[in-house]
Amino acid sequence: MKIALIARENLNILKGGDTYVILKIKELLEKNDIQVELILNKNQFKENFDLYHLFNLGDFKILIFYIKQISKNNKKFVLNPLWYKDNTIFYNIYLIWKEYSIYKNFFNFKARLMGDKFLFNFLKIFNRYRRDLKEEFILKKASAIIIESKSAQETLCSYFSNLKEEIRKKSFILPLPINEKFLGPCKEVNLDFKDYVLNVGRIEPFKNQIAIIKALFNNPEIPLIFIGKEHYASNKFRFYYQEFDDFIKRRGNIVHLNEVTFEELVYLYKNAKVYCHPAIFEPYGLSILEAAYFGCNLVITKNCGVKDYLEDNIFLVDPLDIEELKEKITLALNTPKTKKNIKISLDWGFYIQELLKIYNYVLNAQVFNNNPNL
C-alpha cells in the first residue's frame, strides 16, 4: 500500500495541532510497512499512489485541484474535513469580521444602514453559496470521510441535509489521541505559577482569546497565561492583535509565551486550575483533550467536537457571551480539580490500526466493523 498524505503548505512553518498529528500518522504508517509520502504543495503531486489522504488545507482552490487530479487518474481519497458548521457559528464569524478585520468600517457602516441580521444573511448568500457548492463537490467525491466526533458529523449532516445519508454512510468517527509523550514520565520543571487560567493555541480571532481577558478584565488578581504565537500570516485581522496586546498591558497579571518546551507545557497543564478555550468553533480541540488529561477544570466553547469524550467539571460556553464566560470561569476556579473521565483510547497504536482499517475498506471493500453504518 502506497499512501500520500496531503496537508497545508505551511504545515512545518506555522505549526499547530495538525502538524503533530500528520507527522505522527506518517511515522506510524511507516512502522507498519506502509509507503508514505507527505505532499505540501501542488508541484509535489504524483499519480503513483494507491490512496490519497487529504487533511484540512485552508484554501479550497488547492483542495479542489488535488481532488480533480486524483479523480482524473481514477484514484480514491479519504478526507479529514475539520468542518464544524451551523448558522450560529457563521453569525459569530461575521461578528468577528465586523469587530476586528480591516474591513470593519465597511461592515459597521453597512450594518447601521441594513441591520446586522440582514447584512449577515446577504453576505452569507453572496459568499457561502459558492463555497457550499465546492464543499458538496468534495464530500461527494470522497471515498471516506474521517471525522473526530459524533457532534462534528451531525453538524455536517444537518448543514448538508441533502447529503445526510451519503455523509453518514461514508463517514468514520475516529477521535485523535494526545501526544504520547504526555502519557509517560516527564522531567520536572518549576515555573512558579499556580492556580491560573490557561489557554494554549495560535493567537488569532477565531480562537477568541480576547474574550478571556474581557471576561476577567476587572479581576486582575486572577493570573492568565497564554501560550501561542500571534498569527500574522494574514494582515486582515491586525486590529485583533493590536487589541490583544493592548489588553495585556492594561489589565496586567498576564503572561504571554510564544513558545515553551515540552517540559514547560507539562508543568503549565499540571498546575493550571482552569483551561479556558472559547474558540468560535473548534472541529476537535486537541489542546482541550491535553488539559483534560492533566485534570484541569475546562471552560470550553460549546462548538467543539472533543466535548463528546469528556466528563467531570466541563463548563460549556457561548464563545461571544462575555458574562457567561466570566460566570463559568469563576465557577471553575471555585471547583476542586478532579481526574477527568476521557471516553476514548489515548493509544496511538490503536488509532493507526483503525486508520488502516479505513484505508483497506476504501481500497479493498473490506468491511470495517467499527462503522455503525455498514
Secondary structure as UniProt FT lines:
FT   STRAND          2..6
FT   TURN            9..13
FT   HELIX           17..31
FT   TURN            32..33
FT   STRAND          35..39
FT   HELIX           42..44
FT   STRAND          51..54
FT   HELIX           60..72
FT   TURN            73..74
FT   STRAND          76..79
FT   HELIX           87..100
FT   TURN            102..103
FT   HELIX           104..114
FT   HELIX           116..123
FT   HELIX           124..128
FT   HELIX           129..141
FT   STRAND          144..147
FT   HELIX           150..159
FT   HELIX           161..163
FT   HELIX           164..170
FT   STRAND          171..173
FT   HELIX           180..183
FT   STRAND          196..200
FT   TURN            205..209
FT   HELIX           210..215
FT   TURN            216..218
FT   TURN            220..221
FT   STRAND          224..227
FT   TURN            232..233
FT   HELIX           235..237
FT   HELIX           238..251
FT   STRAND          254..257
FT   HELIX           262..271
FT   STRAND          272..277
FT   HELIX           286..293
FT   TURN            294..295
FT   STRAND          297..301
FT   HELIX           306..309
FT   STRAND          310..311
FT   STRAND          314..317
FT   TURN            319..320
FT   HELIX           322..333
FT   STRAND          341..342
FT   HELIX           348..364
FT   TURN            369..370
FT   TURN            372..373
//
